[in-house]
C-alpha cells in the first residue's frame, strides 16, 4: 500500500510552507491493482475523514464504516490535532476499458484489511487506487511484451498535493484547494524596452496599485504601499473569528493577527512596525477558507 512495485517507479517530493507535493511516475509490470494510502495512528481517534464522494464525513474511531468508493478529487482528515487536505491529479493514456480509478478506506483497530499498516491497526487508512482491467497493459518501459516498444505500453503520472492547516477545517477547505489546483495561476513575462528613471520605490508603487484592484470588494488592504499602519477591510456572512497571517516572499509566517469579526463589513488597523520593508502575502481566514492579498511595506 505504501510502496509501489517495479524497479523503475519514480517518486519525487516537493516541500513548501504548509504544503507537500508528491509526484509519482508509475512504472510497473502488468498487475491487477495498486493502492497509495496514508495510515494514521491512535492520535487520529475522533477526527473526521472526508472526500468528494463522502463530504459529510466519517468519524475515525477504529471501527469500520460504510463509505462510497470511487475516483477521488480530494480527501481530508480534520480534528483537534489539525487538518490535512489532499488534492489528487493525474496524467495518463490509460482508457476506461483498461483501468478504473478508485479509493481505499479502512478503519479497524483490531483486524485491518491490509497488513501494510505495520502496526496491526488501521486508523482511517485512506487513499487512492487503480484496478487494471486489461492484463496485457503495463507502465514499465522495459517490461518484456508490454514495454515502450509494445502497443500495450501506457503511462501514468500522479500528483498528491497535501495541505496542512489549523484544527477542525471543513470540506469546503479541501474543495477550495481542489479548485485552485485545477485553475492554476498563469504568469507571463515580456521584455522591457526602457527602464530609464525607474526605481525600487516606483516599481513597488506600481505593483501595489495593481494589487489594490486585483481582489474583490470584500477583502481590501489600504494604503498600499503602507509604512507604519495598514487597514484591512473585509466582509463576513456571520459573526466569527478571523485570522490574518502575514507571509514573506519565502513563504515564512512573520506575523499573525486574530480577531472577532461581526456580520457585515469590518475594518482592522494593524501595526506594521515589526515588519521589514518588502512585499508580503496576507492570508485572511474566514469560514475556514483562506483568501490572499498582497501588501508592500515601505
C-alpha positions in Angstrom: 0.0 0.0 0.0 2.8 2.4 0.8 5.4 1.0 -1.6 4.9 0.6 -5.3 6.3 -2.5 -7.0 8.5 -2.3 -10.0 12.2 -1.2 -10.3 11.5 2.0 -12.2 8.8 3.7 -10.2 9.9 7.3 -9.5 8.5 9.4 -6.7 9.6 13.0 -6.2 8.8 15.1 -3.1 8.4 18.9 -3.1 8.2 20.8 0.3 6.8 24.2 0.8 5.4 26.2 3.7 2.3 24.3 4.9 2.3 22.2 1.7 3.9 18.9 0.5 3.7 17.8 -3.2 4.3 14.1 -4.1 4.8 13.4 -7.8 4.8 9.7 -8.9 5.7 8.2 -12.2 4.2 4.7 -12.0 6.3 2.2 -13.9 5.2 -1.3 -13.1 4.7 -4.6 -14.9 1.2 -5.9 -15.6 -0.6 -6.2 -12.2 -4.2 -6.5 -11.0 -4.3 -3.4 -8.8 -2.3 -1.0 -6.7 -3.2 1.5 -3.9 -1.5 4.5 -2.4 -2.8 5.3 1.1 -2.0 7.1 4.4 -2.3 5.2 7.6 -2.7 7.3 10.8 -2.2 6.3 14.4 -4.5 6.3 17.5 -3.9 10.0 17.8 -6.4 10.3 14.9 -9.2 8.9 17.1 -12.4 11.0 16.8 -11.0 13.0 13.9 -13.2 13.2 10.7 -12.4 11.8 7.3 -14.0 13.3 4.2 -13.6 13.2 0.5 -15.5 14.5 -2.5 -17.7 11.3 -2.5 -18.3 11.5 1.2 -18.3 15.2 2.0 -20.4 14.9 5.2 -17.6 12.9 6.9 -16.9 9.7 8.8 -15.6 9.6 12.3 -12.2 7.8 12.7 -12.6 5.6 15.8 -11.1 2.2 14.9 -14.5 0.8 13.8 -15.2 0.3 10.1 -17.8 2.5 8.5 -19.5 2.2 5.1 -18.1 4.7 2.6 -18.8 5.4 -1.1 -15.8 4.4 -3.1 -14.7 5.8 -6.5 -12.4 8.2 -8.3 -11.3 10.8 -5.8 -10.5 14.5 -6.4 -9.7 15.4 -2.8 -9.5 13.9 0.7 -9.4 15.5 4.2 -8.7 14.4 7.8 -9.7 17.1 10.3 -9.9 17.4 14.1 -8.4 18.9 17.2 -4.8 17.9 16.2 -5.1 19.8 12.9 -6.2 19.3 9.3 -4.7 17.6 6.3 -6.3 18.2 2.9 -5.1 16.2 -0.1 -5.8 17.1 -3.7 -5.3 14.3 -6.3 -4.5 14.8 -10.0 -3.1 12.6 -12.8 -2.0 12.4 -16.4 -2.4 9.0 -18.2 -3.2 7.5 -21.6 -5.0 4.5 -20.0 -8.5 4.2 -21.3 -11.6 3.4 -19.2 -11.6 -0.1 -20.8 -8.1 -0.7 -19.5 -8.3 0.7 -15.9 -10.6 2.2 -13.4 -9.6 4.6 -10.6 -11.0 4.1 -7.2 -10.4 4.8 -3.5 -9.5 3.0 -0.3 -10.7 3.3 3.3 -10.1 1.1 6.3 -10.8 2.0 10.0 -10.2 -1.1 12.1 -8.0 -1.1 15.2 -8.2 -4.9 15.6 -8.2 -6.5 12.2 -7.1 -4.2 9.4 -7.9 -5.3 5.9 -4.3 -5.0 4.8 -1.0 -5.9 6.5 0.7 -2.8 5.0 0.0 -0.6 8.1 2.9 -2.1 10.0 1.3 -1.9 13.5 -1.7 -4.3 13.1 -4.2 -1.4 13.3 -5.9 0.8 10.8 -7.0 4.3 11.8 -8.7 6.0 8.9 -6.3 4.4 6.4 -7.3 6.1 3.2 -6.1 6.9 -0.3 -6.5 6.2 -4.0 -6.1 3.1 -6.2 -6.2 1.7 -9.7 -7.7 -1.5 -10.9 -6.2 -2.8 -14.2 -8.9 -4.3 -16.4 -6.6 -5.4 -19.3 -3.9 -7.8 -18.1 -1.8 -7.0 -21.2 -1.1 -3.4 -20.5 1.7 -2.2 -18.2 3.6 1.0 -17.4 7.1 -0.4 -17.2 9.0 0.8 -20.3 11.5 -2.2 -20.0 8.9 -4.9 -19.4 9.1 -7.8 -21.9 6.0 -7.9 -24.0 4.4 -4.6 -22.9 7.3 -2.2 -22.8 7.8 1.0 -24.6 8.1 -0.7 -28.0 4.8 -2.5 -27.5 1.3 -1.4 -28.3 0.4 -2.3 -24.7 2.7 0.3 -23.1 0.9 3.0 -21.1 2.0 5.9 -18.9 0.6 7.1 -15.6 1.8 10.2 -13.6 0.0 11.2 -10.4 0.4 14.1 -8.0 -0.8 14.5 -4.4 -0.8 18.0 -3.1 -1.0 17.9 0.7 -2.0 21.0 2.7 -1.5 21.3 6.5 -4.0 23.6 8.2 -5.3 24.5 11.6 -7.8 22.4 13.6 -11.3 21.5 12.5 -11.3 22.7 9.0 -14.3 21.6 6.9 -15.0 20.1 3.5 -15.1 23.4 1.7 -11.5 24.0 2.6 -10.4 20.9 0.7 -12.8 21.7 -2.2 -11.3 25.2 -2.5 -7.8 23.7 -2.7 -9.0 21.4 -5.4 -10.5 24.3 -7.4 -7.2 26.2 -7.1 -5.3 23.2 -8.3 -7.4 22.8 -11.4 -7.2 26.6 -12.1 -3.5 27.4 -11.6 -2.2 30.9 -11.7 -0.7 31.6 -15.1 2.1 34.2 -15.3 3.6 35.7 -18.5 6.6 38.0 -18.9 7.7 40.4 -21.6 10.9 42.4 -22.2 11.0 46.0 -21.0 12.4 48.3 -23.7 13.0 51.3 -21.5 13.5 51.4 -17.7 15.1 54.8 -17.5 14.1 56.7 -14.4 12.6 53.6 -12.7 13.5 52.8 -9.1 12.6 50.2 -6.4 10.2 52.7 -4.9 8.4 53.4 -8.2 8.2 49.7 -9.0 6.7 48.9 -5.6 4.1 51.6 -6.1 3.1 50.3 -9.5 2.9 46.8 -8.1 0.8 48.0 -5.2 -1.6 49.9 -7.5 -2.2 46.7 -9.5 -2.6 44.6 -6.3 -5.1 47.0 -4.7 -7.6 46.5 -7.6 -6.9 42.8 -8.1 -9.2 41.4 -5.3 -12.9 41.6 -4.6 -14.5 44.4 -2.6 -14.8 42.1 0.4 -11.0 41.9 1.1 -9.2 45.2 0.7 -5.8 46.4 2.0 -5.0 50.1 2.2 -2.9 52.1 2.0 -0.8 50.0 -0.3 2.1 50.6 -0.1 2.0 51.2 3.6 4.5 52.3 6.2 3.6 52.1 9.9 -0.1 51.1 9.8 -2.4 49.2 7.4 -6.1 48.8 7.3 -7.8 45.5 6.4 -11.4 45.7 5.3 -13.4 42.5 4.9 -17.0 41.3 4.9 -18.4 38.4 6.9 -21.7 36.5 6.4 -22.0 35.9 10.1 -20.1 36.7 13.4 -16.9 34.6 13.5 -13.2 34.6 14.4 -10.9 35.8 11.7 -7.2 35.2 11.3 -4.8 37.3 9.2 -1.4 35.8 8.6 1.5 37.7 7.0 3.9 35.7 4.9 7.2 37.0 3.4 8.3 36.1 -0.1 9.9 32.9 1.1 6.5 31.7 2.5 7.6 32.1 6.1 4.9 33.3 8.5 6.1 36.6 10.1 3.0 37.9 11.8 -0.4 36.5 12.9 -3.4 38.6 14.0 -6.6 37.0 15.3 -9.8 39.0 16.0 -13.5 38.7 16.4 -15.4 39.8 13.3 -19.1 40.8 13.1 -21.6 40.1 10.4 -21.2 42.6 7.6 -18.4 44.9 6.8 -15.4 45.0 9.2 -12.2 47.0 9.3 -9.0 46.2 11.3 -6.0 48.5 11.7 -2.7 46.6 12.1 0.7 48.0 13.3 3.5 47.2 10.8 6.4 48.4 12.9 7.7 44.8 13.4 7.9 44.2 9.7 10.9 45.0 7.4 10.4 46.8 4.1 9.3 44.4 1.4 6.4 42.6 -0.2 4.2 40.4 1.9 1.3 37.9 1.3 -1.7 38.4 3.5 -3.9 35.3 4.2 -7.3 36.1 5.5 -9.0 33.1 7.0 -12.8 33.2 7.4 -15.3 30.4 7.1 -12.2 28.2 7.4 -11.3 29.3 3.8 -8.1 31.3 3.0 -8.1 34.4 0.8 -4.9 36.0 -0.3 -3.9 39.6 -0.9 -0.5 41.4 -1.1 1.0 44.3 0.7 4.1 46.4 0.0 5.7 47.8 3.2 7.9 50.9 2.7 
